[in-house]
Amino acid sequence: MMLAAISGALVLGSVGWLGAAAGSALVAEIDPLPESPSSSLPPVPWLVAGCAVLGAFIVPHAASMQIGVTALVVFALVAAWCSDVQRGIVPDICTLGPLAAILFVAAIEHRPAAWLSATIVFVPFALTAWLSGGRGMGWGDVKLAALGGAVLGAPIALSAFAVASAVAAVVHWNAGVRGVPIAFAPYLAAAIGIGLAAGTPL
């Protein structure tokens, strides 16, 4: 068990580092959009450490397929976090790629719940993005939320995202930057990661 936990920490820690590098590379040549959040450097050491902890929790109790899908999701979450805080953009490859993989596996295994959960979570986030014109909620965030629905299941995802939204609002308020767009992907990614660490099946 201990060896599996150490191996899991090393594997997902490495995946997190690669995700951070990929997220930065994806937006390196892109200028921030006029209405995007202010650019900042991602906390890469903390992200890698978080991924390592997640690996230590998940790998000892997971099947090979679950480990592989988890690694893909972790890579995408870290990449989305880094790209959003640097340029206010969440590339589709960070959301639609892993979402397609999860839904494909779910279809093969005849598990319609993943499709239903992704749709249930997608709808309110898409409505928010549409009503706000992409300012209060970007479409990259919407796709990331749908990924969270497929990964965590709709009930847990919606609860986790409600908490994440509250935390984002408090942090934003305390920072004294009201009226400035929020880089929301890190909060969604953290919520998904915590849900996975809590033992939620993919």
Secondary structure by P-SEA (a helix, b strand, c coil): caaaaaaaaaaaaaaaaaaaaaaaaacccccccccccbbbbcaaaaaaaaaaaaaaaccccccaaaaaaaaaaaaaaaaaaaaaaacccccccccaaaaaaaaaaaaaaccaaaaaaaaaaaaaaaaaaaaaccccccaaaaaaaaaaaaaccaaaaaaaaaaaaaaaaaaaaaaccccccccaaaaaaaaaaaaaaacccc
